[in-house]
């Protein structure tokens, strides 16, 4: 019988629980630097039974649409500050991954380049920028990197059949649409010890994408909501289709697969991990509402997270709960 709080292997890492805290936005910075509030937040997460922490988004490019709400890999204090962040989680035996991605592609003096307009020079520049960023993350002592290729991030467009209409080596079949990312993974694997997690959308061809990512070096996957709501229709058994897709992938690859959200009570999660091939579940908003709720579960509480999923923290792009703030 599996349990949320099993100590378990996650490829090369040992986790204290099956819960992954996934990050989204973080705007509580001071002049672009991590504030004491952020360090405290990570300390509280790490001390309260989370298995793995994935940071909020670290933006690859300046002037990205969301750069005000994300960390920047190009901040001069990046290594110093993120090294301290990694030390905080490691002191509590919790591994930490850096979520790295971008929305707007600003390369070679150009702004907001569409995936179909990328030149070979642009592709090499993106790959080089990504690999340099991964080396910084490795130097800061992180255990892994999460390649943001789901949701609406740029890489999700690159691999999407409808968005990518290229006719060269980086467009066409699924392998070619993934090729830029597979080449990045190879170099990161060859030059760092980072665990590579890929966060991908539950799209029509996600099973093929998952198998290719595994074959070319990804160490784990996180399956997340695609931008189109069509994948969230309910089936006849009234189960969320994301669970089914993630279950199918987890049963088809030999690397850990994380369910990207959708559950916030202990009994449902324990039921899921005992009735499907899914062994890891990520959460974001419940941790925003209360970073210590896992300790309550560990101590026997079965109370569902009190987060109202109002999404204010998402729309306002902070890691703080606006409901709690209004009530105080
Ligand atoms: S702002 Fe809303 S969604 Fe975010 S943590 Fe608070 S209750 Fe949950």
Boltz pocket constraint, residues with backbone or C-beta under 6 A from the ligand:
constraints:
  - pocket:
      binder: B
      contacts: [[A, 285], [A, 286], [A, 288], [A, 289], [A, 306], [A, 307], [A, 308], [A, 309], [A, 310], [A, 311], [A, 312], [A, 313], [A, 314], [A, 320], [A, 321], [A, 322], [A, 323], [A, 324]]
      max_distance: 6.0
